[in-house]
Amino acid sequence: MNGNIEVLTFDTESATQLSLIRNIGEKGINITLCFFRKWSLNYLSKYVISKIRVPNWNDYEEDFIDVLISIGKENPNKYMIFSCSDYINSLIVKYYHELEKYFYFPFSNPLNIELLINKELFYKKMSELDIKIPKTSFISSVEHLEELFCTSNYPVIVKPKTIFNNMFFELFHTKVIKIHSLKEYYEHKPSLIQVYDSILVQEYIEGPVFSIYGYYKNGFLAYCTFKRDYSDLFGTSVLGHSIDSEELKLYAEQILSQIQYDGFAELEFIYDTQDHSYKLLEINSRPTQWCRLLKYAAKTVESIPLEMINSGNYLNTGESFEVKKDISIYYEGGLLELVKNKNLTFKEMIRHISRKNSFSMYYDKKDLVPSLKYRLHFIKSLIKWFVSYNKQGVFKYGSRNL
C-alpha cells in the first residue's frame, strides 16, 4: 500500500479489537496500540508495532484526550484513529475539532457518529425517515414510566439510550432487560426509577436477527450479510453465519444514503414474523465482531479508508467481489455459556467449533501468543465445567438435559 499512514487504536476488551488488529496487520499496515493495562490479548498480538500507555479513558477522560492530542502534535497526519468502542467514539466526537487537526478518521461527519451512538436521537431520526423500527418510547417522568408499564403489551424490552450507561449495567448486570409482565415491572420498578430519564422502552418482536456489516461510501465498498444464530446472556452474538440477501443489502444502503453516512457500519435488523418485514434495531458506527467473519466471507474492509486516502480516490469504484455463504464465526466462551444454560448441547458446541468453514473470533494460529493465552483460558473453563457436572452426575454428552 502506498503512503505512510498508520493506525492508532485502543486496547478494549472485545473480540472485535483483536479481529481489527489482525485484519489490518495482515495487510501490512503498522499499528500503534494505546493501552492502560499490560498483557491483554491485544497487547500480545504480533501485529502491534508500537504501544503507548495512556490514562484510563473510562475514568480520566480529559487526561486521556490531552495525551491523545499530544501524540497527534508529535506525529501530525501520521495516524488514522480506529475505535471499536462506542464510548471512545463518543469522546472522539466530543473533542473532534481538536483531534481533526492531527489525525485522520474513517468517517467524515462526526454528527452522524453521535446520531448512531445516542439511541434517542437515532430512533427519532429513523421515525422521521419512515424507516421501520420497533415501537419505541422515551420516559419523561416517573409518572410516565408508571403509565407506560401499566398499559404495555408484554413482553417489552428496556435498554439505555447509550450503551455505556454504567448505572444501568450496575443495576441490571446486562445491557438489555426483557420484562414479561406487570408483576415483573414492579419488581424492577425501584431500579428503573433510578435510570428512568436515560432509558428507552421497546415492543418485543419475535423473529430472527440479521446484520449487514461493511464499509459504506456512496454504496458498500465491501460488505457481508449474516444471520445471528446465538447470543449470550449479555446480548452479544457468539455465533453467526454469512448469507446471501440482496434485499437486505439494498435496504441497508437506502438507509445509510438517507442519513448521508460514510464509514464502518453494522445495521442490525429483526425480521418481524407477524407483518413479514425487516425492522431496524440499531446501526453501529464502528468495526464489530463480524469484521473477522467478513474477512473470510468476502474481503477485509478495515484498510479501505486508508487506501482511499493514499490513492486520493474517494469514489465507489464498483469493485466486484463474491460473498461466500455459510461461513461461520464463533466465540468459544460464549458457546460454553450456551451449553451451561442448556441452549446448546456439548456435542453441538463441538460441531460448531470443528466445522471446516467456522472461524474463531479469538484464535488464529498466525498470531499465536494471544491465541494460545485465550485457548488455554477456554480449555481451563471447559475442564472446570466438565468436572463440576460430572460430580453432580448429570453430564450426558449430546443431551439437552444437562
WOPERA-V799516 format. One record per residue. N is the residue number from 1. PHI is phi in whole degrees, 0 to 359 (NA if undefined). OMEGA is omega in degrees with one decimal (* if undefined). NEAR is the number of other ideal C-beta (glycine too) atoms within 10 Angstrom. Layout:
BEGIN
{{N | PHI | OMEGA | NEAR} {N | PHI | OMEGA | NEAR}}
END
This chain:
BEGIN
{{1 | NA | 179.6 | 12} {2 | 286 | 177.7 | 8} {3 | 92 | -176.0 | 12} {4 | 238 | -179.6 | 9} {5 | 290 | 179.5 | 19} {6 | 247 | -179.0 | 18} {7 | 252 | 170.9 | 27} {8 | 248 | -178.4 | 23} {9 | 223 | -167.0 | 25} {10 | 230 | -175.1 | 21} {11 | 278 | 177.9 | 22} {12 | 266 | -176.7 | 19} {13 | 272 | 179.0 | 12} {14 | 203 | 175.2 | 17} {15 | 296 | -179.2 | 25} {16 | 301 | -175.2 | 20} {17 | 299 | 179.7 | 25} {18 | 293 | 177.5 | 29} {19 | 297 | 178.0 | 27} {20 | 300 | -179.2 | 29} {21 | 302 | -178.5 | 26} {22 | 291 | -179.9 | 25} {23 | 299 | -179.8 | 21} {24 | 285 | -179.5 | 24} {25 | 299 | 179.0 | 20} {26 | 294 | 177.6 | 16} {27 | 272 | 177.7 | 15} {28 | 81 | 179.9 | 9} {29 | 266 | 179.7 | 20} {30 | 291 | -177.4 | 17} {31 | 233 | 170.9 | 22} {32 | 250 | -176.4 | 17} {33 | 253 | 171.7 | 23} {34 | 272 | -174.7 | 22} {35 | 218 | 170.8 | 19} {36 | 232 | 173.5 | 16} {37 | 216 | -177.7 | 10} {38 | 265 | 170.6 | 10} {39 | 70 | 169.5 | 10} {40 | 286 | 177.6 | 18} {41 | 299 | -179.7 | 21} {42 | 295 | -179.2 | 25} {43 | 299 | -175.4 | 15} {44 | 271 | -177.0 | 18} {45 | 295 | -179.7 | 21} {46 | 291 | -177.6 | 13} {47 | 278 | 176.7 | 23} {48 | 278 | -175.2 | 21} {49 | 278 | 179.1 | 13} {50 | 216 | -176.1 | 10} {51 | 226 | 179.1 | 15} {52 | 230 | 176.8 | 12} {53 | 284 | 179.3 | 12} {54 | 230 | 174.8 | 21} {55 | 297 | 177.8 | 17} {56 | 298 | -176.0 | 12} {57 | 294 | 179.0 | 22} {58 | 286 | -173.9 | 13} {59 | 249 | -174.2 | 9} {60 | 229 | -173.6 | 14} {61 | 305 | -174.7 | 16} {62 | 293 | 177.7 | 10} {63 | 297 | 178.7 | 13} {64 | 299 | -179.6 | 21} {65 | 295 | 178.0 | 19} {66 | 300 | 178.9 | 15} {67 | 294 | 179.0 | 17} {68 | 299 | 178.3 | 27} {69 | 295 | 179.1 | 16} {70 | 295 | 175.4 | 12} {71 | 299 | 179.6 | 19} {72 | 294 | 179.9 | 20} {73 | 296 | -179.8 | 10} {74 | 284 | -176.8 | 9} {75 | 224 | -175.4 | 14} {76 | 298 | 177.4 | 10} {77 | 59 | 177.0 | 13} {78 | 268 | -170.8 | 17} {79 | 244 | 161.2 | 22} {80 | 254 | -178.6 | 19} {81 | 274 | 173.4 | 22} {82 | 244 | 177.7 | 24} {83 | 233 | 175.2 | 26} {84 | 260 | -174.4 | 25} {85 | 241 | 174.9 | 21} {86 | 298 | -179.2 | 17} {87 | 295 | 178.9 | 18} {88 | 296 | 176.4 | 22} {89 | 298 | 178.4 | 22} {90 | 294 | 176.4 | 19} {91 | 292 | 177.8 | 18} {92 | 299 | 178.2 | 22} {93 | 297 | -178.0 | 21} {94 | 298 | -176.8 | 14} {95 | 249 | -171.8 | 18} {96 | 302 | -174.0 | 16} {97 | 291 | 172.5 | 9} {98 | 275 | -175.9 | 14} {99 | 285 | -175.3 | 19} {100 | 293 | 177.5 | 14} {101 | 291 | -170.9 | 11} {102 | 237 | -173.9 | 19} {103 | 235 | 167.2 | 22} {104 | 265 | 177.1 | 18} {105 | 226 | -179.2 | 20} {106 | 279 | 177.1 | 24} {107 | 218 | -178.3 | 20} {108 | 248 | -175.2 | 13} {109 | 236 | -178.8 | 16} {110 | 296 | 179.6 | 19} {111 | 295 | 176.1 | 11} {112 | 292 | 177.3 | 20} {113 | 295 | 178.3 | 22} {114 | 298 | 179.1 | 18} {115 | 302 | -176.4 | 20} {116 | 280 | 179.0 | 23} {117 | 283 | -179.1 | 23} {118 | 275 | -172.9 | 17} {119 | 293 | 177.0 | 21} {120 | 295 | 176.3 | 14} {121 | 299 | -175.6 | 14} {122 | 296 | -176.1 | 21} {123 | 292 | 176.7 | 23} {124 | 294 | 178.5 | 15} {125 | 293 | 179.1 | 15} {126 | 296 | 177.2 | 21} {127 | 295 | 177.7 | 13} {128 | 299 | -178.4 | 9} {129 | 271 | 179.8 | 12} {130 | 61 | 174.8 | 8} {131 | 272 | -175.7 | 17} {132 | 292 | 176.8 | 14} {133 | 224 | 171.9 | 21} {134 | 299 | 176.9 | 18} {135 | 303 | -170.0 | 14} {136 | 233 | 177.9 | 17} {137 | 236 | 175.6 | 17} {138 | 247 | -171.2 | 17} {139 | 274 | -178.3 | 23} {140 | 260 | -178.5 | 11} {141 | 197 | 176.7 | 10} {142 | 295 | 178.1 | 13} {143 | 295 | 177.4 | 10} {144 | 295 | 177.1 | 14} {145 | 302 | -179.1 | 20} {146 | 297 | -179.3 | 17} {147 | 298 | -177.8 | 12} {148 | 298 | -176.2 | 17} {149 | 285 | 177.3 | 23} {150 | 284 | -178.5 | 10} {151 | 243 | -175.8 | 8} {152 | 285 | 167.4 | 17} {153 | 267 | -175.4 | 8} {154 | 275 | -0.1 | 15} {155 | 281 | 175.6 | 13} {156 | 229 | 178.7 | 22} {157 | 252 | 175.8 | 17} {158 | 239 | 177.7 | 20} {159 | 211 | -179.0 | 21} {160 | 287 | 178.6 | 19} {161 | 292 | 174.5 | 20} {162 | 233 | -172.7 | 15} {163 | 294 | -178.2 | 18} {164 | 262 | 173.4 | 15} {165 | 280 | -173.5 | 17} {166 | 295 | -179.1 | 10} {167 | 295 | 178.5 | 12} {168 | 301 | -179.4 | 25} {169 | 294 | 178.9 | 14} {170 | 297 | -178.1 | 11} {171 | 281 | -171.4 | 16} {172 | 244 | 177.2 | 18} {173 | 60 | 176.0 | 10} {174 | 198 | -179.8 | 14} {175 | 265 | 178.3 | 15} {176 | 214 | 173.4 | 15} {177 | 238 | 177.9 | 19} {178 | 248 | -179.1 | 14} {179 | 251 | -169.5 | 21} {180 | 265 | -173.6 | 11} {181 | 199 | 176.8 | 13} {182 | 297 | 177.2 | 13} {183 | 301 | 179.6 | 9} {184 | 292 | 175.8 | 16} {185 | 301 | -178.5 | 20} {186 | 295 | 175.3 | 14} {187 | 292 | -178.9 | 12} {188 | 271 | -169.8 | 15} {189 | 308 | -179.4 | 15} {190 | 304 | 178.8 | 9} {191 | 285 | -179.5 | 15} {192 | 298 | 179.0 | 24} {193 | 299 | -178.4 | 13} {194 | 293 | -176.0 | 14} {195 | 236 | -171.1 | 18} {196 | 304 | -175.7 | 20} {197 | 277 | -179.4 | 14} {198 | 236 | -180.0 | 15} {199 | 236 | 170.0 | 21} {200 | 228 | -178.5 | 18} {201 | 238 | -177.6 | 21} {202 | 234 | 171.0 | 19} {203 | 297 | 176.9 | 17} {204 | 269 | -179.7 | 16} {205 | 248 | 178.6 | 18} {206 | 270 | 178.0 | 10} {207 | 165 | -180.0 | 15} {208 | 289 | -178.8 | 11} {209 | 252 | 179.6 | 17} {210 | 234 | 175.3 | 21} {211 | 223 | 170.7 | 24} {212 | 230 | -177.3 | 25} {213 | 234 | 176.6 | 26} {214 | 180 | 175.3 | 27} {215 | 248 | -173.4 | 23} {216 | 250 | 174.0 | 25} {217 | 206 | -174.1 | 20} {218 | 58 | -173.9 | 13} {219 | 124 | 178.7 | 14} {220 | 286 | 174.0 | 21} {221 | 282 | 171.5 | 22} {222 | 199 | -177.1 | 20} {223 | 197 | 172.4 | 25} {224 | 209 | 174.1 | 28} {225 | 259 | -176.8 | 25} {226 | 212 | 176.5 | 28} {227 | 259 | 176.9 | 18} {228 | 276 | -174.4 | 19} {229 | 276 | -179.1 | 18} {230 | 215 | 173.1 | 17} {231 | 234 | 177.5 | 17} {232 | 276 | -177.3 | 19} {233 | 297 | 179.5 | 13} {234 | 282 | -179.3 | 13} {235 | 94 | 179.6 | 12} {236 | 271 | -179.8 | 14} {237 | 293 | -179.1 | 23} {238 | 243 | 178.3 | 25} {239 | 204 | 177.1 | 23} {240 | 204 | 179.1 | 24} {241 | 222 | -176.4 | 20} {242 | 285 | 178.3 | 23} {243 | 227 | 177.4 | 17} {244 | 247 | 179.4 | 13} {245 | 215 | 177.5 | 19} {246 | 296 | 179.2 | 8} {247 | 301 | -178.4 | 10} {248 | 290 | 178.6 | 20} {249 | 297 | -179.2 | 19} {250 | 294 | 178.8 | 11} {251 | 294 | 178.5 | 18} {252 | 298 | 179.1 | 27} {253 | 296 | 177.8 | 19} {254 | 298 | -179.9 | 11} {255 | 295 | -178.4 | 19} {256 | 295 | 177.0 | 23} {257 | 294 | -177.8 | 12} {258 | 295 | 178.4 | 14} {259 | 262 | 177.4 | 17} {260 | 54 | -175.4 | 10} {261 | 265 | 166.4 | 21} {262 | 216 | -179.4 | 18} {263 | 128 | 176.0 | 20} {264 | 294 | -180.0 | 25} {265 | 210 | 168.2 | 26} {266 | 240 | 177.6 | 22} {267 | 259 | -177.3 | 26} {268 | 252 | -178.6 | 18} {269 | 238 | 167.2 | 26} {270 | 243 | 179.5 | 20} {271 | 269 | -178.3 | 17} {272 | 283 | -177.1 | 16} {273 | 286 | 178.4 | 11} {274 | 280 | -179.7 | 8} {275 | 251 | 173.6 | 9} {276 | 56 | 178.7 | 8} {277 | 217 | 174.4 | 12} {278 | 274 | 176.4 | 19} {279 | 242 | -175.1 | 20} {280 | 282 | 178.7 | 19} {281 | 267 | 179.3 | 19} {282 | 192 | 172.2 | 18} {283 | 233 | 175.4 | 22} {284 | 266 | -175.8 | 21} {285 | 261 | -175.5 | 23} {286 | 212 | 170.2 | 23} {287 | 302 | 179.6 | 28} {288 | 240 | -178.5 | 23} {289 | 298 | -178.6 | 23} {290 | 281 | -177.8 | 27} {291 | 296 | 178.0 | 29} {292 | 285 | 176.0 | 24} {293 | 297 | -179.4 | 25} {294 | 299 | 178.0 | 27} {295 | 302 | -178.0 | 21} {296 | 275 | -176.0 | 17} {297 | 272 | -178.2 | 25} {298 | 217 | 179.3 | 21} {299 | 199 | 176.9 | 19} {300 | 293 | -178.3 | 19} {301 | 256 | -170.3 | 23} {302 | 293 | 178.9 | 26} {303 | 273 | -174.7 | 20} {304 | 303 | -178.7 | 19} {305 | 297 | 176.5 | 25} {306 | 291 | 179.4 | 21} {307 | 296 | 179.3 | 16} {308 | 293 | 178.7 | 17} {309 | 294 | -176.6 | 16} {310 | 290 | -178.9 | 14} {311 | 270 | -176.3 | 12} {312 | 77 | -178.0 | 8} {313 | 259 | -178.1 | 10} {314 | 259 | -178.1 | 12} {315 | 260 | 173.6 | 10} {316 | 289 | -176.6 | 12} {317 | 282 | 178.8 | 10} {318 | 71 | 179.0 | 8} {319 | 301 | -179.0 | 8} {320 | 272 | 176.1 | 5} {321 | 205 | -178.5 | 9} {322 | 265 | 172.8 | 8} {323 | 260 | -178.7 | 20} {324 | 283 | -179.7 | 12} {325 | 271 | 173.3 | 15} {326 | 63 | 168.2 | 14} {327 | 267 | -175.0 | 22} {328 | 251 | 172.6 | 21} {329 | 233 | -176.7 | 28} {330 | 215 | 175.8 | 26} {331 | 242 | -172.3 | 21} {332 | 302 | -179.3 | 22} {333 | 299 | 177.7 | 17} {334 | 292 | 176.8 | 20} {335 | 296 | 178.6 | 23} {336 | 297 | 176.9 | 19} {337 | 298 | 177.9 | 19} {338 | 297 | 177.1 | 21} {339 | 294 | 179.5 | 20} {340 | 301 | -178.0 | 15} {341 | 265 | 172.4 | 11} {342 | 66 | 173.4 | 11} {343 | 271 | 176.1 | 16} {344 | 225 | 169.1 | 23} {345 | 272 | 176.7 | 18} {346 | 301 | -179.3 | 21} {347 | 297 | 179.2 | 14} {348 | 294 | 178.0 | 15} {349 | 299 | 179.6 | 20} {350 | 297 | 178.8 | 15} {351 | 297 | 178.7 | 13} {352 | 297 | -177.4 | 20} {353 | 291 | -172.6 | 17} {354 | 268 | 178.7 | 8} {355 | 299 | -177.5 | 14} {356 | 301 | -176.2 | 5} {357 | 259 | 176.0 | 14} {358 | 251 | -176.9 | 18} {359 | 227 | -179.6 | 18} {360 | 283 | 173.7 | 18} {361 | 292 | -174.1 | 25} {362 | 249 | -170.9 | 21} {363 | 271 | 175.7 | 18} {364 | 207 | -174.7 | 18} {365 | 295 | 176.9 | 8} {366 | 285 | 177.7 | 10} {367 | 233 | -158.2 | 21} {368 | 285 | -172.8 | 14} {369 | 299 | 177.8 | 12} {370 | 294 | 179.3 | 24} {371 | 296 | -179.6 | 20} {372 | 294 | 178.5 | 13} {373 | 299 | -179.7 | 15} {374 | 291 | -176.5 | 21} {375 | 296 | 177.2 | 16} {376 | 296 | 176.8 | 10} {377 | 296 | 179.1 | 14} {378 | 295 | 179.6 | 19} {379 | 297 | 177.2 | 11} {380 | 299 | 178.5 | 10} {381 | 294 | -179.4 | 15} {382 | 294 | 179.6 | 16} {383 | 296 | -179.8 | 10} {384 | 299 | 178.6 | 10} {385 | 293 | -178.1 | 17} {386 | 299 | -179.9 | 12} {387 | 295 | -178.2 | 11} {388 | 296 | 179.3 | 12} {389 | 285 | 177.5 | 16} {390 | 294 | 178.2 | 10} {391 | 297 | 179.6 | 9} {392 | 279 | 177.8 | 9} {393 | 71 | -176.6 | 7} {394 | 241 | -177.8 | 11} {395 | 286 | 174.5 | 16} {396 | 227 | -176.6 | 13} {397 | 301 | 176.9 | 9} {398 | 86 | -178.1 | 11} {399 | 264 | 174.2 | 12} {400 | 276 | -179.5 | 13} {401 | 264 | -177.3 | 8} {402 | 284 | * | 18}}
END
